[in-house]
């Protein structure tokens, strides 16, 4: 089977379980933005000089796969999705981010006011990921506004993730400067 199925040549794509929607459908826009975020995080992880960042970013990337899967399911198919053994985003996912934020905030991080991205290549990669995360969050808010989002924890997770990415970038800059 070829990756070029040609089923999207008419401007539609399939959600999980085969429901066809336009490629600019809010859910497609949202999981596409999260996919971009995952790629940006992949770059940040690949360039990370610190094991702490590599390990934590990889865990986040794995969670984003779960998040994208949930976004790619029509509300009418969510029960089928969960019964099929797929995970849904839960407050426990966000709690992991909260714990990591607390851990980083207890360390010595140097910044004054808002940081300008680009102090180091790696912190810049994390800042790019942060801005992509904010876009993904906005796209998920569009899904919510259109009535296609049942799980508001997805928005909470992305909001917290962007905060964490800002902190990680500052953590990296502090390690380089110190």
VOGU-3710 file (C-alpha; in Angstrom, 3 decimals, decimal comma):
1> xxxxxxxxxx> 0,000/0,000/0,000  1,352/3,395/-0,980  1,397/6,434/1,305  -0,218/8,264/-1,648  -3,785/6,992/-1,255  -5,221/9,855/-3,350  -8,348/9,853/-1,157  -7,598/13,442/-0,154  -7,282/14,756/-3,689  -10,770/16,265/-3,406
11> xxxxxxxxxx> -9,875/18,383/-0,357  -11,211/16,016/2,272  -9,558/13,773/4,825  -10,740/11,089/7,198  -11,063/11,364/10,935  -10,558/8,133/12,832  -13,172/5,532/11,936  -13,498/6,933/8,415  -15,690/10,022/8,781  -14,756/12,381/5,918
21> xxxxxxxxxx> -14,343/16,086/6,635  -12,844/19,030/4,728  -9,104/19,440/5,239  -9,756/22,829/6,819  -12,202/21,381/9,367  -11,455/22,720/12,863  -10,426/19,294/14,139  -8,005/18,788/11,259  -6,577/22,269/11,829  -6,162/21,473/15,529
31> xxxxxxxxxx> -4,475/18,094/15,247  -2,359/19,476/12,414  -1,142/22,291/14,688  -0,371/19,749/17,417  1,544/17,712/14,828  3,587/20,846/14,026  4,189/21,251/17,754  5,405/17,679/17,996  7,826/18,292/15,118  9,085/21,511/16,748
41> xxxxxxxxxx> 9,605/19,597/19,979  11,474/16,936/18,021  13,898/19,609/16,837  14,230/20,950/20,376  14,922/17,437/21,679  17,407/16,650/18,901  19,397/19,789/19,657  19,163/19,566/23,451  22,533/19,482/25,197  20,865/18,456/28,472
51> xxxxxxxxxx> 19,496/14,996/29,243  16,883/16,619/31,516  15,363/18,405/28,524  15,647/15,428/26,145  13,878/13,046/28,536  11,083/15,434/29,450  10,461/16,615/25,900  10,276/13,016/24,682  7,618/12,244/27,291  5,638/15,284/26,172
61> xxxxxxxxxx> 5,897/14,164/22,546  4,422/10,801/23,485  1,527/12,551/25,223  0,940/14,711/22,144  0,356/11,561/20,089  -2,465/10,696/22,493  -3,802/14,248/22,287  -3,734/14,241/18,465  -5,550/10,928/18,395  -8,347/12,276/20,545
71> xxxxxxxxxx> -8,631/15,406/18,399  -8,937/13,202/15,299  -12,115/11,512/16,537  -15,642/12,773/15,947  -17,631/13,220/19,175  -19,987/10,422/18,124  -17,013/8,043/17,927  -15,294/8,940/21,229  -16,885/6,040/23,117  -15,786/3,619/20,397
81> xxxxxxxxxx> -12,305/5,173/20,527  -12,010/4,686/24,289  -13,422/1,142/24,113  -10,779/0,411/21,469  -8,104/0,945/24,102  -7,057/4,440/23,090  -6,227/6,852/25,893  -7,956/10,166/26,437  -6,254/13,262/27,817  -6,867/13,403/31,576
91> xxxxxxxxxx> -6,002/15,795/34,396  -3,136/13,420/35,239  -1,403/14,496/32,012  -1,597/18,134/33,096  -0,512/17,241/36,623  2,758/15,873/35,202  3,400/19,241/33,569  2,507/21,054/36,788  4,981/18,882/38,676  7,724/19,608/36,171
101> xxxxxxxxxx> 6,968/23,345/36,310  7,261/23,243/40,097  10,549/21,345/39,855  12,028/23,874/37,429  10,773/26,866/39,401  12,598/25,627/42,520  15,888/25,744/40,639  17,927/28,834/39,982  16,568/30,342/36,777  17,798/33,722/35,668
111> xxxxxxxxxx> 15,520/36,069/33,744  14,341/39,641/34,011  10,967/40,489/32,515  10,048/38,715/29,308  12,914/36,914/27,593  13,798/37,626/23,981  14,170/34,298/22,133  17,544/33,452/20,629  20,023/33,486/23,501  21,072/29,973/22,461
121> xxxxxxxxxx> 20,071/27,755/19,531  18,456/25,282/21,903  16,483/27,819/23,926  15,353/29,345/20,618  14,084/25,904/19,490  12,110/25,636/22,742  10,690/29,130/22,202  9,612/28,192/18,677  7,909/25,117/20,136  6,209/27,366/22,706
131> xxxxxxxxxx> 4,768/29,641/20,018  3,595/26,655/17,978  1,994/25,329/21,167  0,089/28,596/21,575  -1,165/28,298/17,982  -2,252/24,708/18,633  -4,087/25,894/21,722  -5,917/28,521/19,641  -6,872/25,887/17,059  -8,260/23,657/19,822
141> xxxxxxxxxx> -10,249/26,658/21,088  -11,701/26,878/17,557  -12,717/23,209/17,853  -14,389/24,023/21,160  -16,177/27,072/19,714  -17,476/24,949/16,828  -18,903/22,409/19,298  -16,546/19,575/18,395  -14,560/19,389/21,650  -15,840/17,270/24,512
151> xxxxxxxxxx> -12,639/17,142/26,558  -11,625/20,606/27,746  -8,582/19,107/29,482  -6,873/19,297/26,081  -6,931/23,110/26,236  -5,697/23,085/29,820  -2,844/20,733/28,884  -1,706/22,891/25,958  -1,911/26,055/28,032  0,253/24,528/30,734
161> xxxxxxxxxx> 2,644/23,085/28,147  3,353/26,510/26,675  4,206/27,763/30,175  6,528/24,813/30,678  8,257/25,383/27,343  8,932/29,009/28,272  10,449/27,850/31,566  12,527/25,156/29,873  13,981/27,734/27,483  14,938/29,945/30,422
171> xxxxxxxx> 16,331/26,885/32,263  18,579/26,159/29,265  19,739/29,778/29,044  20,565/29,787/32,757  22,673/26,636/32,359  24,630/28,219/29,487  25,106/31,558/31,279  25,975/29,949/34,603
//
